[in-house]
């Protein structure tokens, strides 16, 4: 675009002989400007998609961490129930042993 700008300025300075060249340069400059705008629009769209994907990934990570926490809590509850059952069994055995020793 800078090179075209210089050529455009030169063509304007030449007068009527450079009018055709001036028109060509202006047309080329317009095309390049449109192409640059299309590229910039494409980059903006890609950036928006990247931001959205990052948000989705963070939401997924957050959901995964919540699931990990939920499963850990379920495991703790299961272990606590199991240990309570074992403790009750041990206590029952102890009570039975005490009763048996008193009967002797």
N, C-alpha and C positions, 0 to 999 in steps of 0.2 A: 504494500500500500504506500510506503514511503517513496519507493522508486517511482511508482505511478504518479505520486504527487509531484515529484520533481519533473517528470516528463510532461505532466499536465501544465505545470508552470512554464516550461520551455515552449510548449505548443501554443500557449496563450500569447507568449511574447513574439511569436513569428508572424502574427497577423493572419491575412486571408489564406496564405499557402498552408498554414498548419491547421485549418479548420477541420479538415477531414481527420487528421491525426488526433486533434483535440476531441472530436466526437468519439473516435475509437477508444481513446484513453478514458474518457468519461464513462463509456459503456463498460469497459473492462474494470474500472474502479467500482462501478455499481455492482457488477457481478461478484467481485472479490468481497465487497462489503456484505452482500447478501450471504455469501458462503461463510464468512466470518461470523455473521449473526446466527446462521444455522448451527455452526460448530458450538458457539457459546450457549445456544438454547439446548443443544444435545448434552453439553457438560452440566448445565443446570438440572436437566431431567435426571441424568445419571446420579448427580449428587443427591437429589431428592430421594431417589430409589435407595441409595446407600444409607441415607439417614433412616429411612423407613425400615430397611433390613436390620440396621443396628438396633433399632427399637424392638423389632420382633425377636432378635437374638436375646436382648436383655430380658424381655418378657419371658422367653423360654427358659433362660437361666434361672430367673426368679421362681418360675413354676417348678422347675426341677429341684431347686433348693427347698421349696415348701414341701415337695413330695418326700425328699430325703428326711426332713424333720418329722413329717407325719409317720413315716416308716420306723424311724428311730423310737418315736413315742410308742408305737404299737409293739415294738420289740421289748421296750422297757416294761410295758404293761404285762406282756406275756411272761417275761422273766419274773416279775414280781408275783404274779399268780402262781407260777411254778414253785417259787421259793416258799410262798405262803403254804402251799399244799405240802411241800416236803417238811416244813416246820411243824405243821399240824400232825403229820404222820409221825414224826420224831416225838412230839409231845404225847400223842396217844400211846406210843410204845413205852415212853417213860412212865406214864400213868399206869399202864398195864403191869409194868415191872414193879412199881411201888405197891400196887394192890397185891401182886403175887408174893412179894416179900413180906407183906403184913399178914398174909394168910399162913405163912409157915410158922 
